[in-house]
Amino acid sequence: MVATVAVAVCATTFRPLMREAGAQSAPSSSAADVHFMQGMIAHHAQALVMAAMAPTHGASAKVLLLCKKIAISQHDEIVMMQNWLTERNQRAPDPKDPHFNEMPGMPGMQDMMPGMLSAEQLEQLDQAKDTAFDRLFLTFMIQHHQGALTMVADLFASPGAGQGADIFRYATDVDADQRAEIGRMQLMLNSSSGSQSR
């Protein structure tokens, strides 16, 4: 909590200076900032793959609605992160690129980011139907979201990272949004388990 407040104070203090610098040259960023944004694009891309399964796997109305929200929000965030990277002359991964799955951190690769599903877990989810799909989707998406929280924590733990106004705001929004969704998904999962036991 203290570290988060300290980061917030630093970001607020230096925002005017960053705006002045940004007017003269490309926005500055640390290597950890770039790694976070590139990695989060891959992370979000896998969430989109998971959410896209819902309509064809007998998902309940509640899970379908959750998947629609995830699909809209994370697609928009991918575009935002690509723009952020492009503005800084950094590689902006494109999930639509046919070679995207070959990059580190995507399913089947050894260098996986926190929370990402393995190829075996994705296959397990793809084989599930109806209520089994709901339970597995919620379990795996909670795992996935918890990984995003780890990525945010790692960003702010890196010296000099997460200080720019844009990335600070985005990373703290990710943390808040993912925590809120984890809470909702846990309630949905508990409700599903309760229904099965009766």
N, C-alpha and C positions, 0 to 999 in steps of 0.2 A: 504493500500500500504506500509506504514511504517512498520507495523507488519510483512508483507511478506518478506520485505528486511531484517529485523532483524533476522527472522527465517533462511533466506538463509545464512546470515553472520555466525550465530551460527553453522549451519550444516557444512559449509565450514571449520570453525575453528577447529571443533572437529573430522572431518573425519579421520585424521591420528591416533588420539588416539583410535577411534573406530576400526580401522583396526588392531591395535596392540592387543586390548582386544579380538577381534574376533579370532585371531590366537591361543589364549590360551583356550577359552571356547566358549560356544554357544553364538551367537549374542544377545546383550541386546535389550530390548524393554520395553516400558511402557504398563500398562494395557490399556490405551487409544489406543495405537498402535494396540494391539491385537484385541480390540473391533472393531476398524475401519476395519481391514482386514477381520475379520470374518463377520462383517455386510456387507461389500462391496461384498463379495462372494454371499450372499443372494440377495443383490440388483442386481448384474449382472445376477444372475440366473433368476430373474423375467424378466429382459430385454430380455433374450434368449427365454423365453416362449412367450413374445409378438412378437418378431421378427419371430418366427417359424410359426406364424399364417398367415403371408403375402402370401405365395404361394397358400394357400387354400382359401383365402378370397378375391380374385380378386384385389389384390394390383396393383397399377400402376408400370410401369417399374422403375421410380425414387424411389419409396418407397421400391420396391423389392431390388434394389441396396443398398439402405441405410441399409435395414435389413441384407443383406449379410455381409456388413462391420461390423455392430454391432455384428452379430453372431461370426465372426472370431475374432475380437479384444477382445470381452468380454470373450469368451471362453479361449483365450490365457492368459488373465489377471487372470482369476479364477485359472488356473494352477499355474501361478506365485505366487499368494497369498497363495495357498495351500502349495507350497514349502517353502515360507517365514515362514508360521506358523509352519510347520513341523520342520524346522531347529531350531526353538525356543522352541520345545517341547510343542507346543500349539495345541488345537483342531483345525483341518482343516476341516470345513464342506464340504461335497461332495454333490452337487446337484443331483447326480445319486443315492444317498442313498434313499431307499423307505421311510425313516422317516424324510427326509430333510424338508418337508413341515410342520412338527410339531414344528420346531424350531421357537423361537420368531422372528418376523419381516417378516415372510413369509405370503402370502395371507391368509386371514381369521383369523389371529392372532390379538390380541388386541395391542400388543407391536410392532406397525409398524414403520419402519424406514422412514425418510423423503422422500417424493416423491413416495413411493411405492403405487401401485394400490391396491384398496380393492378388495375383491372377487366379489363385484357387478360391479366394473369397468372392471375387467377382463372378466366377463360374457357379459357385454355390448360390449366390443371390439370383443369378439368371435361371437356375433350375427350380427355384421356389415359386409357389403359386398361392394366391388367395391369402388367408390369414398367416400362413407360414412365410409368405413374402413380406407381409406387413411387419412381422416380428423381426425378421432378419434384416430388412431394410432399416428399421429404427435402430437396431443394435449396431449395425455397421455404420450408419450415418452419425450416431453418437460418437463412435470411435473416430470417425473422420473429422468431426467438429472438434473433438478434444485435441486432435493433431494440429488443427489450425491454431488453437490456443497456445500450444507448445511453440509453434512457429512465431507467434507474436511475442511470447516471452523471450525466445531466443533473440529476436530482433532487438528488443529493448535492453537485453543483457550484453549486446555487442557495443563496445566503446564507440561513441560518436554516431551510432545508428538511430534511426527513428526520430531524428531531430527536426527534419524539414516539416513545415506546416502540413503539406499534403499527406505525406506518409504517416505522420503522427496521427492525424485525424482519421485516416483510413484504418490504420492498425488498431486504434482504440475502438473504432466502430466495429471492426471484425470481432474483437474480443467481446464486446457487449452483445452483438447480435448472435454470435455463436453460443455464448452462455445462455442467452434467452431461449434459443432453439433447442439446446440440449435439455433444458428444463421442460419444455413442452413435449419433446419426444420421449423423455423419461416418463412423463405422466401418461402419454399415449401407450407406451410399452407396458406400464404397470396396469393400465386399464385393460389392455389386451390379455395380459396374463391372468388378471382377475376373472375375466369373462371365460377363459378357457378352463379355469379351475372349478367353475360352478356347474 
